[in-house]
Amino acid sequence: MRLLVALHQARWREESRPEQRPPEGDWRIWYVRGGRGSGKTRTGAETLAEWIFEHEPGDWAIVAPTFADARDVCTEGRSGLLKAAGGWPGPLVTKWNRSIGEVELVNGSRVYLDGADDGALRVQGKNLRGAWCDEIGLWRAGNWKLAWTESLGFAVRLESAKVIATATPKAGHPLVGMLLDDPQTATTHMSMLANAANLDPEAVAEFLRRHPPGSRMFRQEVEGEYITETIGALWELDLLERLRITPEQLRVSLAGHGMSRVVVGVDPSGSADEDDGSSECGIAVAGYSAHTGHGYVLGDKSLRASPSRWAQAVVSAYRDHRADRVVAEKNFGGEMVRAVINTVDANVPVTLVSASRGKVPRAEPVAALYERELIHHVGVYRELEDQMCSYVAESGMDSPDRMDALVWALSELMVAQSGGKQYDAYGLGGPPVTRRGDLVLVGEKYIDK
């Protein structure tokens, strides 16, 4: 038995990546956070098998979202415990009762299977040496606390009393957040791309085509990033993701009509020194199509730079996207903002706007356009979207420069101002605006006033 165990352990150590092996240090819970197909399941199974044969005989547990998951994926699956223990039937597994969910190993240890959906009640009262908890981000909201805190929390109490938790982190799941916030929890981060050699290349390519780098799904499902939703923010990542389109989809939507208008929104930084740690200069490019009645976010060119450098970036964005106007906030520098842009190119028309209202009142009409599915991000703008989905007025956060620039650009294109006037006071073809009671009609779509 010892020789067989040693051979299996040596094989795993040779095949595994560093992040798939237990971290050093004194810890009781190891959270393996990873994307889909990153090797989390095999890490959990192989780690549990090693623990079982390294310690005196005892009882162990596998808890998954459901009992069926614990049986079909964690135990019988191609990366499950039975394979990690040499296969079934095999010399290291003496009994596998799939009906009740119980595995017996040659050293006398038992592994009990349970589901978190009913609170993992089967492991209550057990004297466990350790456990593998799989896909904790999918543990049901009503029962995860019972399963984790009461059933497992009191049962895992014999030496070595360790738990390995594996999961693709789901946004806002309290158990995932609790483990990540606990300094006593050892954490490992794994990506699908690191395990791509063991996956079907066509399947990986298709997933990346549907969910490009930087998108919410890529960050969560490929990179294993824990994304939190900010209560009180005007935008949600789910909404931006749903409205996101590719350049090809934009081309099909416009059907050869092109953009009616394209503007560059600018929120200048308040410093002349790009190295002083000051805020960025927000530079956002947006367009409007009279053909579709929709607005489109075409670029985020924001950067931390001196006035001369950010002015060059503004002019480059204006030229690259064939914009018809630059709309810039004048609170920092006043006419200097126009002057520094026109120093680079005197032919760029610049409209200066004053931030006389707070950020949220200015942004709310633009957020309403998103809610009515009138704005689409053409591609992924991760830093801009993070600002949009995390800024809360009452939080005292620093100025979200990229978000401000976007608000100026979309306000110029699509938001009616007081008296039915737009920022576009130059007759350059913005969408027609009329009013009906408490509604404003922009193009052919009504929004709240």
Secondary structure as UniProt FT lines:
FT   HELIX           2..15
FT   HELIX           18..20
FT   STRAND          29..34
FT   TURN            36..37
FT   HELIX           40..54
FT   STRAND          59..64
FT   HELIX           67..69
FT   HELIX           70..75
FT   TURN            78..79
FT   HELIX           81..84
FT   TURN            85..86
FT   STRAND          93..97
FT   TURN            98..101
FT   STRAND          102..105
FT   TURN            106..107
FT   STRAND          110..115
FT   HELIX           116..118
FT   HELIX           121..123
FT   TURN            124..125
FT   STRAND          128..134
FT   HELIX           136..138
FT   TURN            141..143
FT   HELIX           144..145
FT   HELIX           146..152
FT   HELIX           153..155
FT   TURN            159..160
FT   STRAND          162..167
FT   TURN            171..172
FT   HELIX           174..181
FT   TURN            183..184
FT   STRAND          186..190
FT   HELIX           192..198
FT   HELIX           201..210
FT   TURN            213..214
FT   HELIX           216..217
FT   HELIX           218..222
FT   TURN            231..232
FT   HELIX           237..243
FT   HELIX           247..254
FT   TURN            255..256
FT   STRAND          261..267
FT   TURN            274..275
FT   STRAND          281..289
FT   TURN            290..293
FT   STRAND          294..300
FT   HELIX           307..320
FT   TURN            321..322
FT   STRAND          325..329
FT   TURN            331..334
FT   HELIX           335..344
FT   TURN            346..347
FT   STRAND          350..353
FT   HELIX           359..371
FT   TURN            372..373
FT   STRAND          375..378
FT   HELIX           382..390
FT   HELIX           393..395
FT   HELIX           401..414
FT   HELIX           418..420
FT   STRAND          433..436
FT   TURN            437..438
FT   STRAND          439..442
FT   TURN            443..444
FT   STRAND          445..448
//
